[in-house]
Amino acid sequence: MKDFLIIYLALLAVSIISFVYYILNAYYSTYYIRGDTVSNVDPSETTIIMPVYNEDPEVFRKAIVSLKLQGADFIVVGDSSLEPYKTITEENGGKFIYLSKNGGKKNALVQGIKHVSTKYVMFVDSDTIIPANTLKSMLTYFAPGIAGVGVNIHIKNDGTYISYASEFIERLTEMISKSMSRHGNLYVLDGRCALYKTDVVKPFMTSDEFLNKKILGKKVVLGDDMQLTSYLIKNKYKMIKDYDITVETEPQHGLKKFMNQQIRWSRRGWYFFFKNISDGTTKNGGKFYTFEILYIYLIPIIGFILLLFRGMFLLRIMGHIDYLSTSSIDNFVMHHFFHYHPHNFLESVINGLMYVLGAIGDTIFVGAIMIRIPKNRIRTLTYGAIGLGILFFVNIYGLLTFWKQSKWLTR
C-alpha cells in the first residue's frame, strides 16, 4: 500500500508541474511582448550562407531567388555538389564555393563563414524559402545583448501525413519558443534560418571545439544550431525570434526520413541537455529557461517510468477489470492486492486532482496550439497527436543512444 501511494503522489507531482508548464507557456505565448528593437538597419551589412547537398534543383532555385531579394551578398557552399547549383547561384548574383569532398553541413558552414567580413551572418538551409523582407525585419531585433535572431518555421503542406504532423510540431515549438523568447533565450536557434553577430560566432565556428567535437573519444558531428545556441547561452548572450516572419521549408518525404530526422534531433538534444546541465550553461539561461529545459527532458521520462510501475499492477488483472473506467482499475488493484478500501479519501482526492489538472492543462495547451493553425485544424491535430506519440518513443531511444551522432545533420 505504501509503495503504491508513493507512486500516486509522484504522479500527482508530475501532473501539477505539467499543469504549471502548460499554463505558463500558453499565457506567455498568447500574450507575447516584443522586446526592444533598433531602426535604420542595413541589409548590406549581412552575408548569407547556404550549404547545399544533393538538394532538389527546383526547390534550391526557389530558395536562391528568395535570398536574392534580401539586399545582401550570399554564398552557397556546395558540399560535394556542383551542378546545377553553381549555375543557379551565379545566375542570381551569388558566390559559389565548391567542396569536392562531402564533409557535412557543419563543415560547409565553417568554410563559408571564413569568407564573411560583414557585421552579421545569416545561415539558411537549401530548401528554405524566405520572404522578401526577412533579413531587414530580423536585423531590427538586434538590441543590446542580443547575439542571435531566428524566425518562425512553416512546413510546406504537400498533402502527406508527415507534413501535417510536422506542422503541428512546429506550432508547438512556436508556442514554447515564444514563451522562452519573452525571457530572453531559446531552446534552440533553428538552423533552417538564423541570423548572428559575426564577431560573436565566427571565432567559435572556426575553432577546433566546434568542428572536431568528440564524445567518448570518438569524433562526432553535432547539430550546428544546438552547438551555437549552447555557446551563446554559456557566454551569457541573448537570443530571440522574429515572429513577424515565417519561412517555409520542405517536409521530410516518408516516415523513414522523418524518423531519422527526429532521432538525430533527439540525440543532439540529450547530449546538450547533459552538457549544459553539467557545465552551468543551463543556469546562465535564467530560471524560466532552466524550468523549460528540465520539463522538456525530464518530466515526460519520469512520468513514463511512474506509469510503467503503475501498469505493472494492472497487467496482473487485465482479465478482471472494466476497460472503460480508469478509476475502477485503480480501485480493483487497491482492494485485491493491498486490502485497501477503494473509496479512501486520499486516493479519491489524488485521482480527482490528476484528472482535473490534466483536463484543464491539456485543453488550454492544445487550444493555444490550435489558434496558430489557420486551416485543416482537425487533420493537423490528428496527425500531430500521432507524431507526438512517435516522438515520445524516439526521445527515449535518443536518450539511450545520444552519443551516436550522424555526419550530415539536415535542418
C-alpha positions in Angstrom: 0.0 0.0 0.0 2.7 2.5 0.9 4.7 2.0 -2.3 1.6 2.3 -4.4 0.6 5.5 -2.6 4.1 6.9 -3.2 3.6 6.3 -6.9 0.3 8.1 -6.8 1.8 11.1 -5.0 4.7 11.2 -7.6 2.2 11.1 -10.4 0.3 13.9 -8.8 3.5 15.9 -8.5 4.2 15.4 -12.2 0.6 16.4 -13.0 1.0 19.7 -11.0 4.3 20.5 -12.7 2.8 19.7 -16.1 -0.2 21.9 -15.4 2.1 24.8 -14.4 4.1 24.3 -17.6 1.1 24.2 -19.8 -0.5 27.3 -18.3 2.8 29.4 -18.4 3.6 28.5 -22.0 0.0 29.1 -23.2 -0.1 32.5 -21.4 3.4 33.8 -22.3 3.0 32.7 -26.0 -0.5 34.2 -26.3 0.3 37.5 -24.7 3.8 37.7 -26.2 5.6 41.1 -25.6 8.2 42.0 -28.3 11.4 43.4 -26.8 13.4 46.4 -27.7 14.2 47.0 -31.4 16.5 49.1 -33.5 15.8 51.2 -36.6 17.8 52.2 -39.7 19.1 48.7 -40.3 21.2 48.0 -43.4 20.9 44.5 -45.0 24.2 45.0 -46.9 25.9 44.6 -43.5 25.0 40.9 -43.7 26.4 37.9 -45.6 24.1 35.0 -46.2 25.5 31.4 -46.3 23.6 28.5 -47.7 25.1 25.0 -47.7 23.8 22.6 -50.3 24.0 18.8 -50.6 22.0 17.0 -53.3 19.0 19.3 -53.0 16.1 19.1 -55.4 17.2 21.7 -58.1 13.8 23.3 -58.3 13.5 23.7 -54.6 17.0 25.1 -54.5 16.3 27.6 -57.2 13.3 29.0 -55.3 15.5 29.2 -52.2 18.2 31.1 -54.1 15.7 33.5 -55.6 14.4 34.3 -52.1 18.0 35.1 -51.0 18.4 37.4 -53.9 15.6 39.6 -52.7 17.2 40.2 -49.3 19.6 43.0 -50.4 22.7 41.2 -49.1 25.6 39.2 -50.6 25.1 35.5 -50.4 27.4 32.5 -50.6 26.4 29.0 -51.5 28.7 26.2 -50.3 28.4 23.1 -52.5 29.2 20.1 -50.3 30.4 17.7 -53.0 27.5 19.1 -55.0 28.5 21.2 -58.1 25.8 21.4 -60.8 23.2 22.7 -61.3 23.8 24.5 -58.0 26.8 26.6 -59.2 25.0 27.8 -62.3 21.8 28.7 -60.4 23.7 30.5 -57.7 25.8 32.6 -60.1 22.8 33.4 -62.4 21.3 35.1 -59.4 24.4 37.0 -58.3 25.7 34.8 -55.6 29.1 33.4 -54.9 29.6 29.6 -55.1 32.3 27.7 -53.2 32.7 24.0 -54.2 34.0 21.4 -51.7 35.0 18.3 -53.6 34.8 16.0 -50.5 31.5 15.6 -48.6 32.3 17.0 -45.2 28.7 17.6 -43.8 26.7 20.7 -43.2 28.8 22.0 -40.3 32.0 21.9 -42.3 30.2 23.7 -45.2 29.1 26.5 -42.8 32.6 26.8 -41.4 34.1 27.1 -44.9 31.5 29.6 -45.8 32.0 31.9 -42.7 35.7 32.1 -43.4 34.7 34.4 -46.3 32.5 36.6 -44.2 33.6 40.1 -43.1 30.3 41.8 -42.6 28.8 42.6 -39.2 26.1 39.9 -39.4 26.0 36.4 -40.9 22.8 34.5 -41.8 22.5 30.8 -42.2 19.8 29.4 -44.4 19.0 25.8 -45.4 18.9 24.9 -49.1 15.2 24.0 -49.0 14.1 27.1 -47.0 12.1 29.8 -48.8 12.3 33.2 -47.0 10.0 36.2 -47.7 11.5 39.3 -49.3 11.6 41.4 -46.0 13.0 38.6 -43.8 16.6 39.9 -43.3 15.6 43.6 -42.8 13.0 42.5 -40.2 15.3 40.2 -38.3 18.0 42.9 -38.1 15.7 45.2 -36.1 15.8 42.7 -33.2 19.5 43.2 -32.5 19.0 45.3 -29.4 22.0 45.4 -26.9 22.8 42.0 -25.6 21.1 40.1 -28.5 23.6 37.9 -30.5 21.2 35.7 -32.5 17.7 36.0 -34.1 15.6 33.3 -35.5 12.2 33.1 -37.3 9.0 31.1 -37.3 9.1 27.9 -39.4 6.2 26.7 -41.6 6.3 23.2 -43.1 5.0 23.2 -46.7 1.8 21.2 -46.9 2.2 18.6 -49.7 -0.9 16.6 -48.6 1.0 13.9 -46.7 0.5 12.9 -43.1 4.2 13.8 -42.5 3.6 17.4 -43.5 0.6 17.7 -41.2 2.4 16.1 -38.2 5.5 18.2 -38.8 3.4 21.4 -39.0 1.7 20.6 -35.7 5.1 20.0 -34.1 6.3 23.4 -35.4 3.3 25.2 -34.0 4.0 23.5 -30.6 7.6 24.7 -31.0 6.4 28.2 -31.8 4.4 28.4 -28.5 7.3 27.2 -26.4 9.8 29.5 -28.2 7.6 32.5 -27.7 7.5 31.8 -24.0 11.2 31.4 -23.8 11.9 34.5 -26.1 9.9 36.6 -23.7 12.5 35.7 -21.1 15.5 36.3 -23.4 16.5 32.9 -24.6 15.6 29.9 -26.8 15.8 26.2 -26.6 17.5 26.3 -30.0 18.0 29.0 -32.6 16.8 26.9 -35.6 19.5 26.4 -38.2 17.0 26.4 -41.1 17.1 30.2 -40.9 19.1 32.1 -38.3 21.0 35.4 -38.1 24.0 36.1 -35.8 26.6 38.7 -35.0 29.6 37.7 -36.9 32.2 38.7 -34.3 30.4 36.5 -31.7 30.1 33.3 -33.6 32.9 33.3 -36.2 35.8 32.7 -33.7 33.9 29.8 -32.2 32.9 28.3 -35.5 36.4 28.4 -36.8 37.8 26.7 -33.7 38.6 23.1 -33.2 36.0 22.8 -30.5 33.2 23.5 -33.0 34.3 21.3 -35.9 36.1 18.4 -34.2 33.9 17.6 -31.2 34.4 14.2 -29.6 32.1 12.1 -27.4 33.7 9.1 -25.6 36.9 9.7 -27.5 35.1 9.4 -30.9 34.8 12.4 -33.3 31.1 13.3 -33.9 29.3 16.0 -35.9 26.7 17.6 -33.6 24.0 19.8 -34.8 25.4 23.3 -35.6 22.3 25.2 -34.4 22.3 23.4 -31.0 26.0 23.9 -30.6 25.8 27.6 -31.4 22.8 28.1 -29.1 24.7 26.4 -26.2 27.7 28.6 -26.9 25.7 31.8 -26.8 23.9 30.9 -23.6 27.2 29.8 -21.9 28.7 33.2 -22.7 25.5 35.0 -21.5 24.3 36.3 -24.8 20.6 36.6 -25.5 18.6 35.2 -28.4 15.1 35.9 -29.7 12.8 35.1 -32.6 11.2 37.4 -35.1 7.6 36.2 -35.0 6.6 38.6 -37.8 8.5 36.4 -40.2 7.5 32.9 -41.2 9.7 31.0 -43.6 8.7 27.8 -45.5 10.6 24.6 -45.6 10.1 21.2 -47.1 8.7 18.3 -45.1 10.5 15.0 -44.8 9.5 12.7 -47.6 8.4 9.4 -46.0 8.2 8.0 -42.5 11.8 6.7 -42.5 13.3 10.1 -43.3 11.0 11.7 -40.7 12.1 9.2 -38.1 15.8 9.6 -38.9 15.5 13.3 -38.6 13.8 13.1 -35.2 16.3 10.6 -33.9 19.1 13.0 -34.9 17.4 15.9 -33.2 16.7 13.8 -30.1 20.3 12.6 -29.8 21.8 16.0 -30.1 19.1 17.4 -27.7 20.0 14.9 -25.0 23.7 15.5 -25.5 23.4 19.2 -25.0 21.0 18.7 -22.1 23.6 16.7 -20.2 26.4 19.0 -21.2 24.6 22.3 -20.4 23.4 21.0 -17.0 26.9 19.8 -16.1 28.9 22.9 -17.1 26.4 25.5 -15.8 25.2 26.7 -19.2 21.6 26.0 -18.4 21.8 28.1 -15.3 23.1 31.0 -17.4 19.8 30.9 -19.4 17.8 32.0 -16.3 15.2 30.4 -14.1 12.5 30.2 -16.7 14.8 28.7 -19.3 16.0 26.2 -16.7 12.4 25.2 -15.8 11.5 24.8 -19.5 14.6 22.6 -20.3 14.1 20.4 -17.2 10.5 19.9 -18.1 11.0 19.1 -21.7 13.5 16.4 -21.0 12.9 15.0 -17.5 9.2 15.2 -16.8 8.0 13.0 -19.7 10.5 10.4 -18.9 9.7 10.5 -15.1 6.0 10.3 -15.9 6.5 7.4 -18.2 8.5 5.4 -15.6 5.9 6.0 -13.0 3.1 4.9 -15.3 5.1 1.7 -16.1 5.3 1.0 -12.3 1.6 1.6 -12.1 1.0 -0.6 -15.1 2.9 -3.5 -13.5 0.0 -3.9 -11.1 -2.7 -3.5 -13.8 -1.2 -6.1 -16.1 -1.7 -8.8 -13.5 -5.5 -8.3 -13.5 -6.3 -7.3 -17.1 -8.9 -10.0 -17.4 -10.9 -8.9 -14.4 -11.4 -5.1 -14.9 -13.8 -2.7 -16.6 -11.7 -1.4 -19.5 -13.8 1.8 -19.8 -13.0 3.1 -16.3 -9.6 4.1 -15.1 -10.8 4.6 -11.6 -12.2 1.1 -11.5 -8.8 -0.3 -12.4 -7.2 1.6 -9.5 -9.9 0.5 -7.1 -9.6 -3.1 -8.1 -5.8 -3.1 -7.6 -6.0 -1.4 -4.2 -8.8 -3.7 -2.9 -7.4 -7.0 -4.1 -3.7 -6.5 -3.7 -3.3 -4.2 -0.8 -6.6 -4.8 1.1 -7.1 -1.0 0.9 -10.6 0.5 0.8 -11.3 1.6 -2.8 -13.0 4.8 -1.6 -10.2 6.0 0.6 -10.4 9.8 0.8 -6.8 10.5 0.0 -6.9 8.2 -3.1 -10.0 9.9 -4.4 -8.5 13.3 -3.9 -5.3 12.4 -5.7 -7.2 10.8 -8.6 -9.5 13.7 -8.9 -6.7 16.3 -8.9 -4.8 14.4 -11.6 -7.8 14.2 -13.8 -8.9 17.8 -13.3 -5.4 19.2 -13.8 -4.8 17.1 -16.8 -8.1 18.0 -18.4 -7.7 21.8 -17.9 -4.0 21.9 -18.7 -4.4 19.8 -21.9 -7.3 21.8 -23.1 -5.5 25.2 -22.6 -2.3 23.9 -24.1 -3.8 22.3 -27.2 -6.1 25.3 -27.6 -3.0 27.6 -27.6 -1.5 25.5 -30.4 -4.7 25.3 -32.5 -5.1 29.0 -32.7 -1.8 29.1 -34.6 -3.2 26.7 -37.2 -5.3 28.7 -39.7 -6.8 25.7 -41.6 -7.2 21.9 -41.6 -7.1 22.0 -37.9 -8.7 18.7 -37.2 -6.4 16.8 -39.6 -3.4 18.6 -38.3 -4.3 17.9 -34.7 -5.0 14.2 -35.5 -1.7 13.6 -37.3 0.1 15.8 -34.8 -1.1 13.7 -31.9 0.3 10.6 -33.7 3.5 12.4 -34.4 3.9 13.4 -30.8 3.4 9.8 -29.8 6.1 8.7 -32.2 8.4 11.5 -30.9 8.0 10.3 -27.3 9.4 6.9 -28.0 12.0 8.4 -30.4 13.1 10.6 -27.5 13.6 7.6 -25.2 15.6 5.9 -28.0 17.6 9.1 -28.4 18.4 9.1 -24.7 19.7 5.5 -24.9 21.9 6.3 -27.9 22.6 10.0 -27.5 26.4 9.5 -28.1 25.7 8.4 -31.7 25.8 11.5 -33.9 25.3 11.3 -37.7 27.5 13.0 -40.2 25.1 15.0 -42.2 22.6 16.8 -40.0 20.0 18.3 -42.2 17.7 21.0 -40.8 
